[in-house]
Amino acid sequence: MQFEFPGVLLPDGRYLARARGDEEGQRVLVVEAVDAPPSPRRRRRRPKEVQNGGEPASVSLTRITAVRAHEPFEADADAAEWLERTVDAADELDAAVAEGIDLLNRALHAYAAAGADPHWAELSVDRATSVRVGHGSGKEVASGRFSQAREVDVGGTAGSRRRERDEQLRPQERLAAVLGGREQVDACETLLLRTRADLDGGRLREAALQLRVTLEAMLVELDGALADPGHEEDMAELRLRRSQAGEAANAALRGELPLDDERNVAELTAICERVLRRRRVLRG
């Protein structure tokens, strides 16, 4: 998979990536700046006058290529068949896109942690200016090139669960209400977004620790928020399973999460998201 995003995301280079404990799951992330502007001068330039309606400043792009180095094809015909199947099947295309974006976000997270940058943000495919899927020789893909590729429109894959969740939790009307001072963002909403980002990013220990605080905030902030049986039922379940969130967080402090705790974190996160979704729908 290849994506182009506005701005400079990561230093240029080729990065070898393996899943924890999976020596066979080798992937390569190729980062290349495209049309990058010259590096800024050390001394700040004097302000200059501008004209109304002038041309917008040019923006550099970062080209990201996510390579499945551990799954080579036996022949060109096999690769071509895979490409046709992937672009024709929405589910397979979604899976390939998600795999590439997950690798990119893993790199962004590692780079932010290494540089102690608290303002990093994960990226979604919706922010890419172009998306391509293709295949090539080892030498080609290592430099972000292809033997054969297709540019795809991932905006048409509206069935993506992650995209549906984003659309439900962040509607335009709510944005206007918050900016206009008619509503406020609850702490549990922000905390839940961080929990989901960690969970989707495979950072299970961080997700478990974040969920404990998210759940505590939600039980206080949304207690009695809706006169709705479904809301009351979900809130009752969260109270009943509150200890599970605490146990998962404690396990995260000791090391990797047991499977039961992983499942509880995922289920409790989904319930919390359902609570917020229902509030948005019923409030209109």
Backbone as numpy.savetxt, mean C-alpha at the origin, in Angstrom:
# Nx Ny Nz CAx CAy CAz Cx Cy Cz
6.42 -6.65 -13.34 5.58 -5.47 -13.34 6.46 -4.23 -13.34
6.00 -3.22 -14.06 6.74 -1.95 -14.09 5.77 -0.80 -13.86
6.16 0.11 -12.97 5.33 1.26 -12.63 6.16 2.52 -12.78
5.50 3.61 -13.10 6.14 4.92 -13.07 5.34 5.82 -12.14
6.05 6.42 -11.18 5.43 7.29 -10.19 6.07 8.67 -10.26
5.30 9.72 -10.00 5.89 11.06 -9.94 6.85 11.18 -8.77
7.90 11.97 -8.98 8.84 12.25 -7.90 9.95 11.22 -7.78
10.84 11.47 -6.86 11.96 10.56 -6.58 11.60 9.74 -5.36
11.52 8.43 -5.52 11.07 7.55 -4.43 12.23 6.91 -3.69
13.19 6.37 -4.44 14.29 5.60 -3.87 15.55 5.89 -4.68
16.72 5.64 -4.11 17.95 5.77 -4.89 17.98 4.77 -6.04
18.51 5.20 -7.18 18.63 4.30 -8.33 19.45 3.06 -7.95
19.08 1.94 -8.53 19.86 0.73 -8.30 19.03 -0.52 -8.47
19.68 -1.66 -8.28 19.01 -2.97 -8.31 19.11 -3.58 -6.93
17.98 -4.00 -6.40 17.92 -4.51 -5.03 17.36 -5.93 -5.04
18.10 -6.83 -4.46 17.66 -8.22 -4.35 16.79 -8.35 -3.11
15.65 -8.99 -3.26 14.71 -9.14 -2.14 14.31 -10.59 -1.99
14.27 -11.04 -0.75 13.77 -12.38 -0.43 12.78 -12.27 0.72
11.76 -13.09 0.67 10.85 -13.17 1.79 11.57 -13.83 2.96
11.19 -13.44 4.17 11.84 -14.00 5.36 11.69 -15.52 5.38
12.82 -16.21 5.47 12.82 -17.67 5.54 12.51 -18.35 4.23
12.48 -17.60 3.12 12.15 -18.20 1.82 13.31 -17.94 0.87
14.24 -18.86 0.80 15.41 -18.68 -0.06 15.06 -18.79 -1.53
13.93 -19.44 -1.84 13.55 -19.64 -3.24 12.79 -18.44 -3.79
12.16 -17.67 -2.92 11.31 -16.56 -3.38 12.11 -15.31 -3.69
13.02 -15.42 -4.63 13.91 -14.29 -4.94 13.24 -13.34 -5.93
13.30 -12.05 -5.62 12.78 -11.02 -6.49 13.81 -9.91 -6.61
13.69 -9.12 -7.64 14.60 -8.01 -7.85 13.78 -6.75 -8.07
14.17 -5.69 -7.39 13.53 -4.39 -7.56 14.53 -3.47 -8.26
14.14 -2.99 -9.43 14.99 -2.09 -10.22 14.41 -0.69 -10.12
15.23 0.25 -9.68 14.80 1.64 -9.50 15.59 2.53 -10.44
14.89 3.34 -11.20 15.55 4.21 -12.18 14.82 5.55 -12.25
15.56 6.65 -12.05 14.99 7.98 -12.22 14.84 8.28 -13.70
13.69 8.84 -14.07 13.40 9.16 -15.47 13.16 10.65 -15.61
13.89 11.31 -16.50 13.73 12.75 -16.72 13.86 13.53 -15.42
14.82 13.14 -14.60 15.01 13.82 -13.32 15.62 15.20 -13.56
15.13 16.24 -12.85 15.72 17.56 -12.99 17.10 17.58 -12.36
17.94 18.57 -12.70 19.27 18.64 -12.11 19.20 18.83 -10.61
20.22 18.35 -9.90 20.26 18.47 -8.45 20.23 19.94 -8.05
19.52 20.28 -6.98 19.44 21.68 -6.56 20.79 22.21 -6.11
20.99 23.51 -6.31 22.22 24.12 -5.85 22.26 24.15 -4.33
23.46 24.18 -3.81 23.59 24.23 -2.35 23.09 25.55 -1.80
23.31 26.63 -2.58 22.87 27.95 -2.14 21.47 28.22 -2.69
20.60 28.74 -1.84 19.23 29.01 -2.27 19.21 30.15 -3.29
18.46 29.95 -4.36 18.37 30.98 -5.38 17.43 32.10 -4.94
17.66 33.27 -5.47 16.80 34.40 -5.15 15.42 34.17 -5.77
14.35 34.57 -5.06 13.01 34.44 -5.64 12.90 35.23 -6.94
12.16 34.68 -7.89 11.97 35.38 -9.15 10.49 35.55 -9.44
10.19 36.56 -10.19 8.81 36.87 -10.50 8.26 35.85 -11.50
7.00 35.49 -11.34 6.35 34.54 -12.23 5.11 35.17 -12.82
4.68 34.66 -13.98 3.49 35.14 -14.66 2.30 34.23 -14.33
1.12 34.82 -14.21 -0.08 34.02 -14.01 -0.31 33.11 -15.21
-0.71 31.90 -14.93 -1.00 30.96 -16.00 0.22 30.41 -16.69
1.36 30.51 -16.02 2.58 29.98 -16.62 2.58 28.47 -16.68
3.54 27.92 -17.39 3.65 26.48 -17.52 4.01 25.86 -16.18
3.38 24.74 -15.81 3.74 24.08 -14.54 5.16 23.52 -14.60
5.78 23.46 -13.44 7.14 22.92 -13.38 7.13 21.44 -13.76
8.18 21.02 -14.42 8.29 19.61 -14.79 8.58 18.77 -13.55
8.07 17.56 -13.56 8.22 16.67 -12.42 8.98 15.42 -12.87
9.96 15.02 -12.09 10.69 13.81 -12.42 9.83 12.58 -12.14
10.18 11.48 -12.75 9.48 10.22 -12.55 10.47 9.18 -12.02
9.93 8.25 -11.25 10.72 7.08 -10.85 10.11 5.85 -11.49
10.93 5.11 -12.23 10.47 3.87 -12.86 10.84 2.70 -11.97
9.85 1.96 -11.55 10.03 0.81 -10.66 9.72 -0.46 -11.43
10.65 -1.39 -11.46 10.43 -2.68 -12.11 10.58 -3.78 -11.06
9.52 -4.54 -10.87 9.52 -5.65 -9.91 9.64 -6.96 -10.70
10.72 -7.69 -10.48 11.04 -8.86 -11.29 10.88 -10.14 -10.47
10.18 -11.12 -11.02 10.10 -12.45 -10.41 11.31 -13.27 -10.86
12.40 -13.08 -10.19 13.63 -13.76 -10.60 13.61 -15.25 -10.29
12.71 -15.68 -9.41 12.69 -17.08 -8.99 11.76 -17.93 -9.85
11.09 -17.34 -10.83 10.17 -18.09 -11.66 10.48 -17.88 -13.15
11.67 -18.32 -13.61 12.02 -18.14 -15.02 11.18 -19.07 -15.90
10.95 -18.62 -17.13 10.23 -19.43 -18.10 11.21 -20.31 -18.87
10.74 -21.47 -19.30 11.57 -22.40 -20.05 11.83 -21.92 -21.47
10.85 -21.21 -22.04 10.97 -20.78 -23.44 10.21 -19.48 -23.64
10.53 -18.78 -24.73 9.85 -17.52 -25.04 8.35 -17.73 -25.21
7.97 -18.87 -25.76 6.55 -19.15 -25.97 5.80 -19.23 -24.65
6.45 -19.82 -23.64 5.82 -19.90 -22.32 5.63 -18.51 -21.73
6.64 -17.66 -21.90 6.55 -16.30 -21.37 5.45 -15.52 -22.08
5.35 -15.68 -23.39 4.32 -14.98 -24.16 2.93 -15.44 -23.76
2.79 -16.74 -23.52 1.49 -17.29 -23.09 1.10 -16.73 -21.72
2.08 -16.64 -20.81 1.82 -16.08 -19.48 1.38 -14.62 -19.60
2.03 -13.85 -20.46 1.69 -12.44 -20.61 0.27 -12.27 -21.11
-0.11 -13.05 -22.13 -1.47 -12.95 -22.66 -2.50 -13.32 -21.60
-2.20 -14.37 -20.85 -3.14 -14.83 -19.82 -3.28 -13.77 -18.72
-2.19 -13.15 -18.35 -2.21 -12.17 -17.26 -2.99 -10.92 -17.64
-2.78 -10.41 -18.84 -3.48 -9.18 -19.22 -4.95 -9.43 -19.53
-5.31 -10.66 -19.84 -6.71 -10.97 -20.16 -7.53 -11.34 -18.94
-6.89 -11.76 -17.86 -7.61 -12.20 -16.66 -7.44 -11.15 -15.55
-8.54 -10.54 -15.14 -8.47 -9.47 -14.15 -7.86 -9.97 -12.83
-8.21 -11.19 -12.43 -7.69 -11.70 -11.16 -6.17 -11.87 -11.21
-5.67 -12.41 -12.32 -4.23 -12.61 -12.43 -3.49 -11.28 -12.53
-4.09 -10.33 -13.24 -3.46 -9.01 -13.34 -3.44 -8.33 -11.98
-4.55 -8.41 -11.24 -4.60 -7.83 -9.90 -3.51 -8.43 -9.00
-3.35 -9.76 -9.10 -2.36 -10.43 -8.26 -0.94 -9.99 -8.63
-0.66 -9.86 -9.93 0.66 -9.43 -10.36 0.94 -7.99 -9.94
-0.06 -7.13 -10.07 0.09 -5.73 -9.66 0.33 -5.65 -8.15
-0.47 -6.39 -7.39 -0.33 -6.36 -5.93 1.05 -6.84 -5.49
1.56 -7.86 -6.16 2.88 -8.39 -5.81 3.96 -7.33 -6.05
3.86 -6.62 -7.18 4.84 -5.59 -7.48 4.75 -4.42 -6.53
3.53 -3.95 -6.23 3.35 -2.82 -5.32 3.78 -3.18 -3.91
3.51 -4.41 -3.49 3.94 -4.84 -2.16 5.46 -4.82 -2.03
6.16 -5.23 -3.09 7.62 -5.19 -3.05 8.12 -3.75 -2.98
7.50 -2.85 -3.73 7.87 -1.44 -3.67 7.64 -0.87 -2.28
6.49 -1.13 -1.69 6.20 -0.60 -0.36 7.11 -1.18 0.71
7.51 -2.42 0.51 8.48 -3.02 1.43 9.80 -2.26 1.38
10.21 -1.89 0.16 11.45 -1.13 0.00 11.31 0.27 0.58
10.17 0.92 0.36 9.95 2.26 0.91 9.98 2.25 2.43
9.39 1.22 3.02 9.38 1.10 4.47 10.80 0.92 5.01
11.58 0.06 4.36 12.95 -0.17 4.80 13.80 1.09 4.65
13.59 1.82 3.56 14.37 3.03 3.32 14.01 4.11 4.34
12.73 4.22 4.68 12.30 5.20 5.68 12.86 4.85 7.06
12.83 3.57 7.40 13.38 3.15 8.70 14.88 3.42 8.75
15.59 3.13 7.66 17.03 3.35 7.63 17.37 4.83 7.75
16.51 5.69 7.17 16.77 7.12 7.22 16.02 7.85 8.31
15.31 7.10 9.18 14.54 7.69 10.29 13.58 8.76 9.77
12.87 8.44 8.70 11.92 9.37 8.10 10.51 9.05 8.58
9.91 9.88 9.43 8.58 9.58 9.96 7.45 9.93 8.98
7.76 10.57 7.87 6.72 11.06 6.98 6.58 10.23 5.71
7.14 9.02 5.71 7.01 8.17 4.53 5.57 7.71 4.37
5.21 7.35 3.18 3.85 6.87 2.91 3.91 5.73 1.90
3.05 4.75 2.10 2.95 3.67 1.13 2.26 4.19 -0.13
2.51 3.52 -1.23 1.92 3.90 -2.52 0.93 2.85 -2.98
-0.08 3.31 -3.68 -1.03 2.40 -4.32 -0.87 2.54 -5.83
-1.33 1.55 -6.55 -1.17 1.55 -8.00 -1.94 2.71 -8.62
-2.97 3.22 -7.93 -3.75 4.32 -8.47 -2.91 5.57 -8.69
-1.79 5.68 -8.00 -0.95 6.88 -8.13 0.10 6.75 -9.23
0.17 5.60 -9.84 1.15 5.41 -10.91 0.68 6.11 -12.18
1.61 6.72 -12.90 1.27 7.36 -14.16 1.18 6.34 -15.30
1.84 5.21 -15.14 1.72 4.13 -16.12 2.06 2.81 -15.44
1.47 1.74 -15.97 1.68 0.39 -15.44 1.89 -0.54 -16.61
2.95 -1.35 -16.55 3.25 -2.30 -17.62 3.50 -3.69 -17.02
3.16 -4.68 -17.79 3.48 -6.05 -17.42 4.18 -6.68 -18.62
5.25 -7.42 -18.36 5.99 -7.99 -19.47 7.00 -9.01 -19.02
7.84 -9.45 -19.96 8.88 -10.41 -19.66 10.11 -10.07 -20.48
11.24 -10.58 -20.07 12.48 -10.33 -20.80 13.58 -11.22 -20.27
14.74 -11.11 -20.90 15.90 -11.86 -20.43 16.39 -11.29 -19.11
17.26 -12.04 -18.44 17.80 -11.56 -17.17 18.49 -10.22 -17.32
19.22 -10.05 -18.40 19.93 -8.78 -18.62 18.95 -7.65 -18.88
17.88 -7.94 -19.61 16.90 -6.90 -19.92 16.17 -6.43 -18.67
15.59 -7.36 -17.93 14.78 -6.96 -16.78 15.64 -6.35 -15.68
16.93 -6.74 -15.62 17.82 -6.15 -14.61 18.06 -4.67 -14.87
17.79 -4.23 -16.09 17.93 -2.80 -16.41 16.57 -2.15 -16.67
15.50 -2.83 -16.26 14.17 -2.27 -16.41 13.64 -2.31 -17.83
14.11 -3.27 -18.66 13.67 -3.38 -20.04 12.93 -4.70 -20.24
12.26 -4.84 -21.40 11.47 -6.03 -21.69 11.78 -6.55 -23.09
11.50 -7.84 -23.29 11.42 -8.38 -24.64 10.04 -8.13 -25.21
9.03 -8.21 -24.34 7.64 -7.99 -24.73 6.89 -7.48 -23.52
6.06 -6.48 -23.71 5.34 -5.89 -22.59 4.03 -5.30 -23.07
3.11 -5.14 -22.15 1.83 -4.49 -22.42 1.60 -3.40 -21.37
1.10 -2.26 -21.83 0.67 -1.23 -20.88 -0.77 -1.54 -20.51
-1.08 -1.55 -19.24 -2.39 -1.98 -18.78 -3.08 -0.86 -18.03
-4.40 -0.91 -18.04 -5.23 0.05 -17.32 -5.78 -0.64 -16.08
-5.11 -0.44 -14.96 -5.57 -1.11 -13.74 -6.77 -0.41 -13.14
-7.10 0.78 -13.64 -8.29 1.46 -13.14 -9.55 0.70 -13.45
-9.50 -0.17 -14.45 -10.67 -0.96 -14.80 -10.90 -2.13 -13.87
-9.93 -2.45 -13.04 -10.09 -3.58 -12.12 -10.67 -3.09 -10.81
-11.89 -2.56 -10.88 -12.50 -1.95 -9.70 -12.91 -2.97 -8.66
-12.75 -4.26 -8.96 -13.11 -5.27 -7.98 -12.06 -5.50 -6.94
-10.95 -4.80 -7.05 -9.89 -4.97 -6.07 -10.40 -4.66 -4.67
-10.17 -5.58 -3.75 -10.66 -5.37 -2.39 -10.05 -4.14 -1.73
-8.75 -3.96 -1.98 -8.09 -2.82 -1.35 -8.66 -1.52 -1.89
-8.92 -1.45 -3.21 -9.44 -0.22 -3.79 -10.86 0.04 -3.29
-11.67 -1.00 -3.18 -13.01 -0.82 -2.65 -12.98 -0.30 -1.22
-12.05 -0.84 -0.41 -11.94 -0.39 0.97 -11.55 1.08 1.04
-10.62 1.49 0.20 -10.19 2.89 0.18 -11.34 3.81 -0.20
-12.12 3.41 -1.19 -13.23 4.24 -1.64 -14.30 4.36 -0.57
-14.49 3.34 0.22 -15.52 3.38 1.25 -15.08 4.17 2.47
-13.80 4.13 2.79 -13.33 4.77 4.01 -12.91 6.22 3.80
-12.70 6.64 2.55 -12.23 7.99 2.32 -13.03 8.69 1.22
-14.32 8.91 1.43 -15.14 9.55 0.40 -14.86 11.05 0.33
-15.17 11.62 -0.81 -14.91 13.03 -1.03 -15.76 13.90 -0.11
-17.00 13.48 0.16 -17.87 14.27 1.01 -17.29 14.42 2.42
-16.69 13.35 2.92 -16.10 13.42 4.26 -14.90 14.37 4.27
-14.13 14.34 3.20 -13.00 15.26 3.10 -13.46 16.70 3.23
-14.53 17.05 2.48 -15.03 18.42 2.55 -15.54 18.76 3.94
-16.20 17.80 4.59 -16.73 18.06 5.92 -15.63 18.28 6.95
-14.57 17.49 6.86 -13.46 17.63 7.81 -12.73 18.94 7.59
-12.42 19.26 6.33 -11.72 20.51 6.05 -12.58 21.72 6.40
-13.90 21.57 6.25 -14.81 22.68 6.57 -15.11 22.82 8.04
-14.55 21.94 8.87 -14.76 22.04 10.31 -16.09 21.50 10.80
-16.83 20.82 9.92 -18.13 20.27 10.33 -17.99 18.91 10.99
-16.89 18.22 10.72 -16.60 16.94 11.34 -15.13 16.90 11.73
-14.80 15.94 12.56 -13.40 15.73 12.90 -13.04 14.26 12.69
-11.77 14.03 12.48 -11.28 12.67 12.31 -10.98 12.09 13.69
-11.61 10.97 14.01 -11.36 10.33 15.30 -9.98 9.69 15.30
-9.41 9.59 16.49 -8.09 8.97 16.61 -8.09 7.53 16.12
-9.19 6.82 16.37 -9.24 5.41 15.95 -9.19 5.27 14.43
-9.67 6.27 13.70 -9.62 6.21 12.24 -8.18 6.24 11.74
-7.41 7.18 12.27 -6.00 7.28 11.86 -5.23 6.05 12.28
-5.46 5.59 13.50 -4.76 4.41 13.99 -5.11 3.17 13.17
-6.37 3.07 12.75 -6.79 1.91 11.98 -6.15 1.90 10.59
-5.99 3.08 9.99 -5.30 3.13 8.70 -3.86 2.62 8.83
-3.21 2.97 9.92 -1.85 2.49 10.14 -1.83 0.98 10.37
-2.83 0.50 11.10 -2.93 -0.94 11.33 -3.09 -1.69 10.02
-3.98 -1.21 9.17 -4.21 -1.87 7.89 -2.96 -1.81 7.01
-2.27 -0.67 7.00 -1.06 -0.56 6.19 -0.01 -1.57 6.64
0.15 -1.73 7.94 1.11 -2.72 8.44 0.66 -4.14 8.11
-0.62 -4.40 8.23 -1.13 -5.74 7.96 -0.96 -6.09 6.49
-1.33 -5.18 5.60 -1.18 -5.44 4.17 0.29 -5.50 3.76
1.14 -4.78 4.49 2.56 -4.78 4.17 3.31 -5.97 4.75
2.60 -6.88 5.43 3.25 -8.05 6.00 4.00 -7.76 7.29
3.81 -6.59 7.87 4.46 -6.24 9.13 3.51 -6.63 10.27
3.44 -7.92 10.52 2.42 -8.44 11.43 2.65 -8.01 12.87
3.89 -7.95 13.30 4.16 -7.52 14.68 3.71 -6.07 14.87
4.04 -5.21 13.91 3.63 -3.82 14.02 2.11 -3.68 13.99
1.46 -4.50 13.14 0.00 -4.46 13.05 -0.65 -4.84 14.37
-0.09 -5.87 15.02 -0.65 -6.31 16.31 -0.50 -5.24 17.37
0.65 -4.60 17.42 0.86 -3.54 18.40 -0.04 -2.35 18.11
-0.20 -2.00 16.84 -1.04 -0.88 16.47 -2.51 -1.17 16.75
-2.92 -2.42 16.53 -4.33 -2.78 16.71 -4.77 -2.60 18.16
-3.88 -2.93 19.11 -4.27 -2.80 20.51 -4.71 -1.38 20.82
-3.95 -0.39 20.38 -4.29 1.01 20.64 -5.52 1.41 19.82
-5.60 0.93 18.58 -6.75 1.23 17.73 -8.04 0.77 18.38
-8.03 -0.44 18.87 -9.23 -1.02 19.48 -9.64 -0.27 20.73
-8.68 0.09 21.56 -9.00 0.84 22.78 -9.62 2.18 22.44
-9.08 2.86 21.43 -9.64 4.16 21.03 -11.04 4.01 20.45
-11.26 2.98 19.64 -12.56 2.80 19.02 -13.63 2.49 20.05
-13.31 1.69 21.04 -14.30 1.34 22.06 -14.75 2.56 22.85
-13.89 3.55 22.95 -14.27 4.79 23.65 -14.95 5.77 22.71
-14.36 6.01 21.55 -14.86 7.06 20.66 -16.16 6.69 19.97
-16.39 5.43 19.67 -17.58 5.04 18.93 -18.62 4.33 19.79
-18.44 4.35 21.09 -19.42 3.75 21.99 -20.73 4.54 21.90
-21.80 3.87 21.47 -23.10 4.53 21.33 -23.16 5.52 20.19
-22.25 5.43 19.22 -22.22 6.40 18.13 -23.39 6.24 17.18
-23.94 5.03 17.09 -25.06 4.76 16.19 -26.14 3.95 16.92
-27.39 4.31 16.68 -28.50 3.52 17.19 -28.84 2.47 16.13
-27.97 1.49 16.01 -28.11 0.47 14.97 -27.72 -0.88 15.55
-28.55 -1.91 15.35 -28.24 -3.23 15.91 -26.90 -3.78 15.43
-26.58 -3.57 14.15 -25.31 -4.06 13.63 -24.12 -3.40 14.31
-24.22 -2.10 14.54 -23.15 -1.39 15.23 -22.97 -1.92 16.65
-24.08 -2.08 17.35 -24.01 -2.56 18.73 -23.44 -3.97 18.79
-23.79 -4.80 17.80 -23.29 -6.17 17.78 -21.78 -6.20 17.54
-21.30 -5.38 16.61 -19.86 -5.34 16.33 -19.08 -4.79 17.52
-19.61 -3.74 18.15 -18.92 -3.17 19.30 -18.87 -4.17 20.45
-19.95 -4.95 20.61 -19.97 -5.98 21.66 -18.92 -7.05 21.37
-18.77 -7.43 20.09 -17.77 -8.42 19.75 -16.36 -7.89 19.98
-16.14 -6.62 19.69 -14.82 -6.04 19.94 -14.50 -6.03 21.43
-15.50 -5.72 22.25 -15.26 -5.75 23.71 -14.95 -7.17 24.16
-15.71 -8.14 23.61 -15.52 -9.53 24.00 -14.14 -10.03 23.61
-13.64 -9.59 22.46 -12.35 -10.07 21.95 -11.21 -9.10 22.24
-11.46 -8.16 23.09 -10.44 -7.17 23.45 -9.16 -7.83 23.95
-9.33 -8.88 24.72 -8.15 -9.57 25.26 -7.31 -10.20 24.17
-7.96 -10.61 23.07 -7.20 -11.20 21.96 -6.24 -10.19 21.35
-6.68 -8.94 21.25 -5.79 -7.90 20.73 -4.61 -7.70 21.67
-4.88 -7.73 22.98 -3.80 -7.58 23.95 -2.82 -8.75 23.90
-3.35 -9.96 23.77 -2.47 -11.14 23.69 -1.60 -11.10 22.45
-2.19 -10.68 21.32 -1.41 -10.59 20.09 -0.31 -9.55 20.21
-0.62 -8.42 20.84 0.39 -7.37 21.03 1.51 -7.86 21.94
1.16 -8.58 22.98 2.19 -9.12 23.88 3.07 -10.14 23.15
2.44 -10.96 22.31 3.22 -11.92 21.54 4.15 -11.21 20.57
3.68 -10.08 20.01 4.51 -9.32 19.08 5.76 -8.77 19.76
5.64 -8.44 21.03 6.81 -7.94 21.75 7.85 -9.03 21.96
7.40 -10.28 21.96 8.34 -11.38 22.19 8.96 -11.89 20.89
8.30 -11.66 19.76 8.82 -12.16 18.49 7.72 -12.34 17.48
7.87 -13.33 16.60 6.89 -13.57 15.55 5.55 -14.01 16.14
4.47 -13.64 15.46 3.14 -13.97 15.94 2.77 -15.42 15.65
2.17 -16.12 16.62 1.59 -17.43 16.32 0.44 -17.28 15.33
0.09 -18.37 14.66 -0.95 -18.31 13.64 -2.29 -17.84 14.19
-2.64 -18.27 15.41 -3.91 -17.85 16.00 -3.94 -16.33 16.20
-2.83 -15.77 16.63 -2.78 -14.32 16.82 -2.84 -13.59 15.48
-2.18 -14.14 14.46 -2.26 -13.53 13.13 -3.72 -13.47 12.67
-4.42 -14.58 12.85 -5.81 -14.64 12.42 -6.67 -13.65 13.22
-6.44 -13.56 14.51 -7.22 -12.64 15.34 -6.97 -11.19 14.95
-5.73 -10.85 14.66 -5.41 -9.48 14.25 -6.14 -9.14 12.95
-6.12 -10.06 11.99 -6.79 -9.81 10.71 -8.30 -9.68 10.90
-8.89 -10.55 11.71 -10.34 -10.52 11.92 -10.76 -9.26 12.67
-10.03 -8.90 13.70 -10.40 -7.72 14.48 -10.22 -6.44 13.66
-9.20 -6.41 12.83 -9.02 -5.25 11.95 -10.20 -5.11 11.00
-10.66 -6.23 10.44 -11.79 -6.21 9.53 -13.06 -5.74 10.23
-13.26 -6.15 11.47 -14.44 -5.71 12.22 -14.38 -4.20 12.47
-13.22 -3.71 12.84 -13.06 -2.27 13.07 -13.36 -1.49 11.79
-12.89 -1.98 10.66 -13.17 -1.32 9.39 -14.67 -1.34 9.08
-15.32 -2.45 9.42 -16.77 -2.54 9.18 -17.53 -1.53 10.03
-17.08 -1.32 11.25 -17.71 -0.34 12.13 -17.64 1.06 11.51
-16.47 1.44 11.02 -16.32 2.76 10.41 -17.09 2.87 9.10
-17.10 1.79 8.33 -17.85 1.78 7.07 -19.33 1.99 7.33
-19.86 1.30 8.33 -21.29 1.40 8.64 -21.62 2.83 9.09
-20.76 3.42 9.89 -21.02 4.78 10.35 -21.09 5.75 9.16
-20.19 5.56 8.21 -20.20 6.45 7.04 -21.50 6.28 6.26
-21.93 5.03 6.05 -23.13 4.78 5.27 -24.37 5.33 5.96
-24.50 5.07 7.26 -25.72 5.48 7.97 -25.78 6.98 8.20
-24.62 7.62 8.27 -24.63 9.08 8.43 -24.86 9.79 7.11
-24.73 9.03 5.99 -24.93 9.63 4.68 -23.75 10.47 4.27
